[in-house]
Amino acid sequence: MLERLGAPVQIAIISQRNDDSRFSPQYSTDVSVLRKFADDPSILLIMRYSKPTALGGSYHAYEVWVSNGKVQETRAYNYWD
């Protein structure tokens, strides 16, 4: 998957289980977490390919949502600051 899309700017790691207390949502820039959680059906990975600059401001956002090793959804939107 990374061969086609490239490395994301940020990855959100979110448990989809109501009783999962291992962690609250976490964010990482380390793509190795994709290998660790990609095939876990209880984890949703949101790969973000854009984020605001250090100065803030408007930007175009693009996300790929992956669960159990498969793309579940893609989202693209504009963020205005």
BELPERA-V508420 format. One line per field, one symbol per residue. phi: phi as a letter, one per 20 degrees, with the letter a starting at -180 (. if undefined). psi: psi as a letter, one per 20 degrees, with the letter a starting at -180 (. if undefined). A space follows every 50 residues. Layout:
phi->???
psi->???
//
This chain:
phi->.ffeenfffbcedcfdefeedgaegccbdeffffffdgeefeddddeddb bfffenofaedcccdcclmcfeacccbddde
psi->ghhghrpqhqppoppjphjojhqrpqqqjoihhghhihjoijpppoopjq rqrhiarqrpqpqppppkjqphqqpprppp.
//
